[in-house]
Amino acid sequence: MIAFKVVPIATNTAGGCSGQSLTNTSHSAWMVIVLRALRRACFVIGRSIRFWRDYFLSMHELDGLSDHDLRDLRVNRREICRIAWNEARRRRQARSRESRPHEQMLRHSS
């Protein structure tokens, strides 16, 4: 989902608009808005691709194990999908924690 920042229209002291509106916005301002939206969309798509890659890598790794190896891990072959999904979610959460170290510092200091 792409979110746009709502910017209030400036008014002059006489109570009227100062001429700034979305239709009068300069070309460069529109480019900034579009580029920010595209960057956010690329970020979301990239995060989704990494999640599915992690899921399929985990699935492939577990599916390649023999029944004996799975028994040693106490995993039934029916559980491979669930385990791979949980592993992909765990990796996504670990990546999001690593990408925001300043938030971790704030939590530890309080």
N, C-alpha and C positions, 0 to 999 in steps of 0.2 A: 504494500500500500504506500502510495506516495503522498506525503503531507506538504502542504504549502503554508507558508507563513502569511498571516493576514496583516497587512500594513494599513493603518488608518490613513485616511485622506486628510491632509493638512487644511486647516481653515485659516482665513485671515481675520484680523480683528473686527472687520465689519460683519462677520458672520457668514460670509460667502466662501466658496472654495477658492483655493489659491491657484487653480488651474491644473493641479496634479491629479491625475486619475489614471486608471489602468489603460485607457485608450491613448493617453498622452505620454505614457512611459517610453523612455528612449529605447532604441534598438539594443544597446549594450545592457540595459537593465533586464530586458527580456532574455537576452542570451545568458545572463547570470542565473536567472530563474530556471531556464531550460537545462543548463549545464548541471546545476545542483540536483535537479530532478533526475537527470540521466545518471549522475554519479551515485545517487541513492539507489536507483533501480539496478545498476550494475553491482552494487554492494549486496543487495538482497539476492539477486540471481546467483552471484558468486558463493554466497553463504549456503544457498540451497544446493548448488552443485557439490560443494564440499561435503555437505551432510549426506547426500546420496552416494557419493564416492566412498565415504567412510562406511556406510551401510553395506554396499556391495563388496567392499574389500573384506569386511568382517564375515559376511556371508560366504564368500569364496574361501576364506581361510578355514572357517569351521566346517564347511561342506567337504573340504579336502581331507579332513581327518578321517581315520578309519573308525569303525564302530568300537573297536577296542580302546582307541584313544579317547573317544567321546565318553565311553563308560568310565575311564580313569578320571575324567573331568566331572563325572556325574551329570552329564548332559545327554538328554534324549535328542535324537535327530529332529523330532517335531519342534523342539524348542529353539532351533538354530535361528529362525527368523526373529523371534522375540529377543534373543540375546544380541543379535547383530543390531537390531533397532535400538536397544538400550545402550549399546556401546557407541553407536553413532550419536545419540543424544548426549551421552557423557562427554564425548570428545568435543561436541559443539559447545557445551557449557564450559568446559575447560578452556577452550579457545576464547570464549567471550570474557572469562575472568582474566586471562592473560592480556587481552587487548585493553583492559581498563585497570592498570596497576594503581593509578591515583585513587580509585575508589577503595581498593584494598587497604591502602595506607590510611585513608580516613577511617575505615572500620577498626583498624588495629590501634589507632591513636586515641579513640574514644573509650 
